[in-house]
Amino acid sequence: MSDSKLNQIAHPLPSERDGERFIIKISNGITRMPAWRMAEPVNFETCDGEHIAIVGENGAGKSMLVDIIVGRHPLLMQEPQYDFSPSTKPLVSDNIKYITFRDSYGGDNDRTYYLQQRWNQQEIDAETPTVGSKLEEAYHLAGDDTPERRELQKHIYRLFNMEHLLDKYIILLSSGELRKFKLAATLFSAPRVLIMDNPFIGLDAETRQQLKQLLASLTRERALQIILVLSKTDDIPDFITHVVEVNNMKVLPKKTMAEYRATQTPTPSRVLSKEKEQAILQLPYKDNEYNTHEVVKMQKVSIRYGERTILNELDWTVNNGERWALSGQNGSGKSTLLSLVCADNPQSYACDITLFDNPRGSGESIWDIKKHIGYVSPEMHRAYQRDMPAIRIVASGLKDSVGLYVKPDEKEYDICRFWMNIFGLEGLEDRTFLKLSSGEQRLVLLARAFVKDPELLILDEPLHGLDNRNRQLVKDIINTFCQRRNKTMIMVTHYEDELPSCIDHKKRLAQSASLNEK
C-alpha cells in the first residue's frame, strides 16, 4: 500500500468490552473527501479472535469500507484506532495487509499491461522474474531467515502445489496461479490482520479447499485476524466467526455467523424479467452472419513455452449451436486454449485452427472474424485501465478494441443502452469505468461481449466477483441468448453451480494437457 496514511504509527486501543480487546475500531467515521463517503457514518469493530466476512451486493460499498479500515481514506474527526499486540511492528502498513487479487501481472500500479501480454513469449528476457525469485525476494523483505519461517514457506508451497511453479515466469501465470503467488508472498510477511478481496474466485475446487484449510490453520497457530470481502456469500469458510453486511453504502451492525445465516434469503431461481427475456429473443438478426456447421476446429494443436508444454496435440471441434463448459485445474491451459480461438496468442498462427470454415492465415482478416465473437476474460478485465464512461467501454465491443477509437453513432449507442439495461446497469452509462466496483466492471464487460449479438460467445470466468443475484442474472441472460438461432458458446468456470442450464457439452483439461469429453 503506497498511501502515506498507512505508514502512521499504530497506537494501542485502550478500550475493552466484556474482556474483549479491540484490534480495529472505527466510531462514527466520516471521510474527509466527500467522494469517499458512505451514506452514513461508519461504525466498525473487530475484537481479538474474531474473523470477519464483509458481504454485500456489487456496488454496495464493501471496498470503500475496507479503504477506511486500512486508513486509505482519512477521516474528519477520529481516525481508526488499532491495537495490533502482540505484534511489535510500529506501522499500520506492517500489520495490515490487503490483497485485492487484481488480475495483474506486474505491481498493483502497473499501467503497462496489455491484453495479449501473457501470450507473448518475446516479452520474456533476462530481467523477467520467475515465481521463485519474486517469492524469495518477498520472503527476505518480510523478516529474518529462521527455521520456523522456512518451514512456513515450505508448508505454503506444499499446500498450494507451488513447487512446479517456482521456475515459471510471472508473466506466464494463469489468473489462478497468480492468486496463489500473491497470497504466498503476503503470508511470508506474517501480518497481524490479513484482508482479502474475493480470495476464492479463479481458483479450482481443490485449491479453494486448500486455501480455506491453510487460513483456518493459520488462525489457530498464529496471532492472525482475517477479514474476507466476499461477493459470493456461499463461499464463507467455517473459520469465519462474524459477518458485516454493507448495503446501499451503509455498514450494518456486526452479526455472528449464526445470526447472519438465520437472516439470509435464498437467491431467486430466476432474476431476468420476462420482458427482458422477450426483448433478447426478439432482437433482429444481422445480414452478415456466419452460418457454418463447424464453428471451431483444432487439429493436433500444441503450445509450448520453453520446456513447458501447455497443450499437446489437441484435437477439438465445436459445432454450431453447441454450448461447451471448459474446466481444469489452475494452469491446465484453459485460457491459453481460448486465446488461440481469439487469435490473442501469437502461436495461434502456427497452429491448425479453423474458425467459421476459415483456416487461420487463409486470407480473411482476424478482425473480420472477431466481429462474430463476443469475449470476456480476466485478462481483458485487467487490460481496461482507461477511466472512460461505461457506455464507451460497451461500445468498444462493436469495434473490437480495448479503447474506443471510432465514435459510435446514436443507433449504436442505443444498442449499448439496451444491453446495459439487460445487465442491470441502467443509470451507470456515464459513470467512468474505474469508479465502478469490480463486480459492476465485470457486468460492463459482459455487456460489451453481447453488444454485437455474436455467433460465438467465449466466456472465461464471466461471473468473477459477482454477487449471488447478479450471478443468477448473468446465467439467465446466457440461457436466453443461447435460445437464439446460430449461437455457440464456450464457457470457463471453476464452480459447477455457475454453469447455465444450456450447457450440453463438457471438456476438461488436465495438467498433462490431455482432454476428456462428454
N, C-alpha and C positions, 0 to 999 in steps of 0.2 A: 504494500500500500504506500503510495507516494505522498499522500496528503500529510502536510506537516502536523496537522492536528493529532495524528496518530502517534506522533513522537512525544506527546505530552507524558509527564510523569504520572504514574498511577498511584493516587493516594488511597490509603486504606479506608474502607467504609466503616464508620463507627456503629451503624445501626444493625440490630438483630431483631428477629421476631420469633418468639417462642423457641429460642435456642437455635434458629436457623440463621446462618450467616449469608448475607447477600454477596454475590460475586459481581453482579452488574445491577444498577438501579437507576432508573430514569423517572423523574417526577415532574408531571405537567410540562413535558418538553415541547418547546416551540422553536423551530429552526429560525435562524436569523434571516435567511433568504426565503422570501415568500414562495418561490418556485419549488422549494423542497418541503413545504409544509404539508402535514397531514390535515384531514378535515377537523380533527380535534386534537388538543394537547395529548402527547404520548405519555402513557404510564406503562412501564415495563420493568420487570424484575426477574432475576433468576438466582436461586439460592444454591449453596454448595450441595452437590449431589444430584441436582436436577439436570435433566437432559430434555431439551425443548424442541418441538416441531413448530415452525411458523408456517401456517397454511392460509390459503385464500385463493380466490379466483384470479385469473390473469388480469393484470392491471389494477388489482385491489390495493397495492402499496406495500407488498412484502419486502421488496428490495429497498424501498425508501426507509422502512423501519430498520433494516439491517444497517444501512448507511448511518442512521442516527446512533444505533447501538455502538458501532465501531468508531464513532467520532468524525466521520467524513463530513457530516452536515452540522456545523457548530450551532449551539442553542442560544436563545436570547438570554435566559436567566441562568438557571443552574445546569451545569454540564453533567453528562453521565458520571456516576460515581462507580468506582471499581475497587474490588478487593481481591487481588489475584493470589494471595497467600495459599499454599506455602511457596509459591514462586517468588524468587528474589529478583527477577528481572524488572528493571525500573520503568520501562516504556510500555505504553499500551500496545504499540505495534509488535513488541516482542511476545506479548502474552495472548493477543487475539490474532488468529489467522483466519482470513476469509477467502474461501475458494469459490469462485464463480463458475468454474469449469467451462469457460467460454471455449468454443471450438477454434482455438487459435494454435498457431504453430510457431509463434515467437513469444515475446512478452505480452502482457495484458495491454500495453500501449502500442503494440506493433501495428502500424498502418500500411505496411508494405505487402501484406498478404494479398494474393490474387487467386481467382477461382481455380486455375489449373496448377497452382504451385506444387501441390502434393504429388502430382503425377509426373513432374518434370525432373528427371534424374540429372539433367545437366545443371540443375541448381546446386547439386552436391559438389563441394570442393573440399580442399584440405582443412578449411576452417569450419565446416559444417559439423556441429556437435552430435555426438551419439547419446543415446539414453543413459548409458553407463557413465560417461564423462560428466553429464549435467547432474545426475543424481549424486555422484561422488563430490562434485562441487557443492551441491546443496548440503550434503552430509557434513562437510568440513566447515562450511559457513555457520552451521547451526550449533556447533559446540565441539568439545574436545573428543578425540578418538579414544573411547573407552570400550572395554569388552562388552559392557551392558548395551551401549548404543550400537555396536557392531551386530550384536545378537538381534536387536530390534530391526536393524536394516535387513538382515538375512531373513528374519521372520516375515517381514512385509514382502520381500521378493518371492518367498515361497508361497505365501497365501495368494498373491496376485499372479503367480506363474510368470514372473518377470525375467527370470534368468535368460530366457532366449531372446529377450528384447534389448539386453544391455548393449549389444553391438549394433543395434539398429539406429539409423539416423533419425533425429527428431522429426525432420520434415516428412518422413515416410510413415509416421504413426497414423493409425486409424483413429477415429474420434474416440472410441472406447479405450484404446491403448493410451491415448493422450491423457485421458482422465486418470487412469492408473498412475501414469508418470507424475502428474501434478499432485495427486494425493500423497504418493510416496515422498516426494520432495518436501511437502508441507509437514508430514508426520515426523520427519527427521528433526525438525526444529523443536519438538516437544512443547507445543503451545499449551497454555492453561485453558484457553477457550478456542474451540475449533468450530467455525461456522461454514457450512457447505450449502451451496445453492443447487438443488436438484441433483444430488450426487449419483443417483442410480440410473438416470436416463442415459442411453447409449451403451450400457453395459449388458453383456449377455447374462442369462439367468444364473449361471454358475458363479460369475464374478460378482453379481449383485449379492448373492448369498455369502460369498467370501468377505465382501466389504462389510456387510452387516455383522458378521461374526467377529471380524477384526475390530470394528468400532466398539462392539459390546465388550470384548476382552480388554480393550484399552481403557474403557470406563471403569472396569473392575481393578485393573492393575496400576493405573496411574491417576494423578490428580488432573483429570481432563474433563472439562464441561463441553458437551456437544450441543450445537444448535443446528438443526436441519431446516432449510427453507424448501418446502415441498409444494408442487402444484398437483401431483398425483397422490392423493391422500391415502390410497390403499398401499402406498409404499412405506408407511410409517413403521419402522422396526420396533421390536419388542423392548429394547432398552430405553426408548423414549418414555419419560415419566409425565410430561406435561405438554399441553398444546396451547399456542397463542394464535388466534384467528384474526386475520386482517380483512376487513370488509368495507368496501367503498371508502378507502383511505382512513379508516378508523381502526385503532388497535383495541380489540376486545379483551376482557379480563382473562387471565391465565386459568386454564382448566386442567384437571388431572386427565389422564388418558381415558379413564372410565367415564368421567363426565362428558368428555368430548364424544366418545363412541355412542353414548346414550342419546346425544342430541343430533347425530348425523342423520341426514335424509338420503335415501338412495338416489343415484343418478337416473333420470328418466331413461327408459329403453329407447326412446326416440326424441330428438331435440329439434331437428329440421321440421319446419311447419309444412303442412300440405300445400300451402300456396307457393312456397319457395320450391318445393319438390316439383310442382307442375311447371313453374317458371323455367327450371333447368331442363325438364323433359321437352318443353315446347320451344326451346331455342332453335332458330333456323340453322340448317346445315350449310356448310361452305361449299362453294362450287369447285374448289381446287383440292378437295380431299384426296389422300391416297386411299385406294381400295385394293389391298393386296392380301393374299391368303397368309403368307409368311411375313410377319412384321419384323422380327429379329431372327437372324440365323448366324450362328457362330460355329466354325469348324476347326477343330484342333488348335484352339486359341491358347497361347501360353504367354504369361507375363513374368518377367524376371527383373529383379533389381540387384545387380551384382551376383552374389551367390545365393540370394533368396529367390525361391520360386513361389510366386503368389497364386498363379493359375497355371495348370499343367494340362495341355491338350484337351481343353474343354470343348465339348460339343453341346449346343443348346439351340432349340428352335422354339420361338414364341409365335403362336398363330393368332390371327385376327380374332378378337373377342375374348381371348383368354385373360385371366386375372391371376397373376403369379405372386406368391409370397416367397421372398428370398431370405433365408436365415443362415445362421452360422455364428460361431464364436467370434469375439473381437479379434481382428487381424486375419480372418479367414479369406478375405478378398471380395467381400460383397460390394463395397463402394468402388473398388477397382473395376469390378465387372461392369457396374453401371457407368463408370467413367468411359469405358470403351464404347458403350452404346451411344453415349452423348458426344463422343469424339473430344472429350476434355483431356484424355490421356494420349500423349504423342505416340505411344506404342500401338494405338488402335489402327494406325495407317499401315502397320506391318502385319496386321492380323487379317484372317479370312472372315470378314464380318459383312453381312448384307442387311440393310435396313430398307423396308418397304420395296423389296426387289431391286434395290440399288446397291451393288457391291461397293464397299468402301474404296474410294480412289478411282471410281469408274468414270468420273466426269461431273456428276451432279454435285454442286457445292454442298458442304455440310451445313451451311447456313440455310439453304433451301430445305434440307431435311429437318433442321431444328425447328422450322416453322410448324412442324406437325408433332412436336414433342413438348409436353409440359413436364417440368423438372423442378424438384426441390430436394435439398440435401444439407447436412451440417456444413459442408464446405461452402455451399452457396450462401448460407446464413453468415458464415464468417467473412465472406468477401464483401458483404454490404456494409460499408463503413461511412458512406456519404449520408449526411443528415438532410436528406431531401424529403418532401412531403410523401406520405404513404401512397397516395394515389399515383404518384410518378413512379414509385417502385413497382406497383401493379402494372402500370402502363409499359414498363420496360420489358415485360413478358411478351408484349406484342411485337417488340423489336429485337428480342433475343439478346439483350445487352444487360450487363450489370448496372451500368449507368443508363441515363436516358439522353440520347444524343439527337433524336429526331422528335420534334414536338408532335404529340398525337392531335388529331382533330377532335371536335366535340363529340362526334359519333363514337370514336374510340374511347373517350373519357366516359361516355355513358355506359359502355361495356364494362369499364373498370369499376364504376359505381355499382353496377349490377352485381358483380362478383364480390365486392367489398360488403355489400348488403347481405349476400348469401352467407358469408363467413362471419356475420355479426359485427362488422367493422364500420357500420354507418356512424357518421359523426366524427370519424378519425381520418377523413380523407386528407385534411391539411395538416394533421399532426406529423411532425418530422420523425423519420424512422428511428433515430437514436433516442428520441424522447418517449418511445413506446416501451412497454415491458417486453421481456424476451418472448413471452407467450403471444403477445399481440404482434410482435415482429414475425413470428412463425406463421400466424394467420395471414398476414400481408403477403408473405412469400408463397403461401398456398394459393391465395387468390391470384397471384402472378402466374402460377403454374396452370391454372384453369382458364385464364382470361382469353386465351386464343382457341378454346374449345378443341384441344389437341386429340389426334387419333391415338397417340401413345402417351400414357401417364407414367412417369418414373418418380416414385416417391420413396426417398431414402430417409428413414426415421422421421416421417412427416409430423408425428404427434409429440415431438420433443418439446418439453416444457409446458404443455397444455394442461389446463385443469380438467377435472373429470367431465364437466359439462361440455367443454369445447372439444375434448377427445371424442365424445359421442356425436357431437355436431359434425365433425370432420368425417367420421365414419359414415354418417347418414348421407353426407354430400357425395362421398366416393361411391357408395352403393347406388345412389340416384343417378349420378353421372354415368356409371357403367351400364345403366339400362339403355342408354342411347346407342344407336347403331354404330358399328365401326369403331368401337372403343376397346383398347387393350391396355392393361396395366401391369406394372412390376412394382412391388412394394417391399421395402425392408423394414423390419421391426424386430426388437428383441423381446417384445411382450406378445404372447399369444392372444391375449384379450384385446389387443389393439387392431387385430385383423378384421376388416369388414366382412360381412357375410357373403359378399360377392366373390371372394377368393375361391377359385376352383382348381388351382394347381399350386404345388409347393416344391421348392428346391432348397436343399441345404448344402452349403459349402463347408467342408471340413478343413482343418488346419493343413492337411496334406493336399488340399486343393482337389479332392475327389468330390464327385457330385452324386447326390441321391435325389431321385424324383418320385413324386406320386401324383 
